[in-house]
Amino acid sequence: MMQELEMAKSNALTKSGEISIIRANQAKLAERYDQQLSSLRKSLADEAAKHKAELEAARAQSKTLATENAFLKQDLAEEALRANNFKAKSRIDEKTQPVTPRKTRILPFRDGFDDDEIAVLSPTKSSGGRTKLGSPAVPGKRKRKASQDGPIPIGPLELSPSRHFPPPEPEREMEPDTDDQNRDQPVPHKDDQNLRYMKLILNHRTPPNTERDLEVMARIAFPSKPDRTFSTIVIEATASFHSGNYAVQFARCIISLWSQALKEKFYEPIYMLMGITKFILLLDTPYVAPDFIEELLPVIQESVAINGVPRFHHSPASRKNWGQVRQTPQSQLNEDVDSTEALSILYLTATGCLSDEKAKEAFWRCIRYDFILMMLHTSQPISDIALTLNLLTCSLRRDSFGPLLETEQDQLSNENYIVDRVANLFYEKPQVDEGRTPYTGHQICRMRLEALSFLNAVAFSAPGTAHNHGCSVIATHPTALARLIRSMHDEVDALYDYRPEHDLHNSLVNGLMGLIYGVTRKHKEIDLQSKLHLVAGGKQKYLIVLTRLAFSENPFLEAGITDETVEMAHEMLEEAVNPQEAEALVEAFPSASRREDS
C-alpha cells in the first residue's frame, strides 16, 4: 500500500513537472507570437508608409509631367508660329529679291544716249578737269564709231549696256543664295513632316477611349514594374529620338511595349497598342512599313497565336482531335487580343512593302510557314481566313509564293501545303467558337470566293511567261484539281436549292470552271483521270457536273451560268467521253441535239 502511495506521489510530481514545462513552453510561444505579430504590424506600417510615399511621389511626378507637357505644348506652339513667320518672311524675301538701285534719268534728247555719259572736251580747258561719267569702256562693246568730221575733237562715247538685258553682276550674286535655298529646302520639309506626324500621333485616341493614348498610358504599368507607367517609358524614348522618321521611331517604341506585354501575358493594353501601330501605318504606309518589319512581324504572329493555337487544337486536322469537329471553349480564348485586328495590321504592312522588292522579300522571310497553315483551317474565324488569303495574294513572286524558306525543296513543299489547305476550304464547313452563332451561307460563300480569287492569282499571275510557277504547282498537286471539281459539283447542286446566296453560288461555279479549264489548258500533259480516282466519287462527279453545265437548260435556276462556262464544260466533256458515251448523253439531254443543230 505504501509502495503504491509512493508511486502515485512520484507520478503526480512527474505530471506536475510536465505541466509546468508545457506552461513554460506555452508562455514562450505566446511571447514569440506577440513578438512576431508586433514585428509584422511594424513592417506593414513601414510598407504602408513606403507605398504612401511612392504614391505621393508618383502624383508629384504626374503633376510635373503635366506641367512639362503644358510647357512643351506652349513651346511647340511658339515654334510653329515662329516657323510660319519665318516661312512668310522667306516668301516675301523671295518675291522682292534685292537688285542694284538705278538712278532715274531724264532724257530730254531722245537720241539713244544718256546725257551725262557724253563728255565734250572744251578747246580751252583741259580734259582732265572733269570726271568722266558712265561705265568703263570695254573693247568690242562700242556700237558706233567716234565722229572725226567735227573741228572739235570729241572723246570716244562710252555707252551703258542695253536696257533690254539685266546686268550680269546681280545675277551672279544671287546664284549662291538660290543654291543654298535648294540645298536647305528638303530639311524644312522633313521637319514639317515629322512635326505633322508628332501632332497626329500624340493626339490619337484609340476607340472606345475618349482620352488621348498618352493620357491612358499614364494609368497603365507592367506587373513586373508597377511604379513605371507606359507614358513614362514613351516620353523617355521620345526624348532620345534622333532626327530621323518620327513615325517609325515612335512605332518601334510602341512595338517594344507590345512585345513586353506578350512576354508578361499582360494582354489588357494590347488592343490600344494595335490601334496606335495601325494608325502610324495609315499615315504613309509605303514610307513607314518597310522600316520596322523585323520588329513588328514576330509580335503580330505571337498575338494571333494566342487564340489561333487553341482553335487549331480543336480542329479536325489536329492530332489531339483527329477527324472530330469540336468547338473551341471560350475559357481557352482571350478576348483582349483581337486576332482579326492583328491580321489586318499584318496585311496593311504587306501592302506597304509591295513597291519595294527588298522589303517584300524581308517581309516574307519573317512570316512563319506554320503560322500561315494554321490560319487556313476552318476552325479559325472566317474573317481571319479571308485576311490570310488576302495576305497570301501579296506574296506572289515570279518563281514562288507564300513564306520564303531556305531550300528550294522546302519552298515547293510549303507551296503544296498552302494549295492543299486552300482547296479544302471549298468543302470543309467553318466552325464557330463555343456559344457563337453559326456562319450563314452568305459568309461561307464569301470566304470561298476569297479562296478562289487567291488560286486564280496563283495560277494566272504571269500569263505571258512560258512557265507559270503557280499554275504548275496547282496542276501537279495530287488532289487539288479533283477536289475543286468535286466542289464545283456541290455548288451546282446548291443552285437548285435557291438559297439567299444563290448569286454567290453562280459566281463560284463560273469561277471554278474557269480555274480548272485554264489550268488544264496550260498543262495538257497532266493525267486528270488519275487524279480524279484519288477523290471519292471524283470520276462520276466530274462527268455529272460537266454534263449539267454543258447542257444547261434551266432558264431560272441556272440563269447565272455564263456562256463561257457552258463552252468550257462542253469542250472538256468532249475530251472526257468516248463517242458511245457522247451519244448516250445526247439522248439523255435533248438540248444537246438542239445545240448541235444550231
Helices and strands as residue ranges (DSSP letters): H 2-95, G 115-117, G 127-129, H 168-184, H 186-202, H 213-217, H 230-239, H 246-263, H 270-283, H 285-288, G 289-292, H 293-313, G 319-321, G 330-332, H 339-352, H 357-366, H 369-375, H 382-393, H 408-424, H 441-460, H 469-476, H 480-495, H 502-522, H 528-532, H 538-550, H 563-576, H 579-588, H 590-597
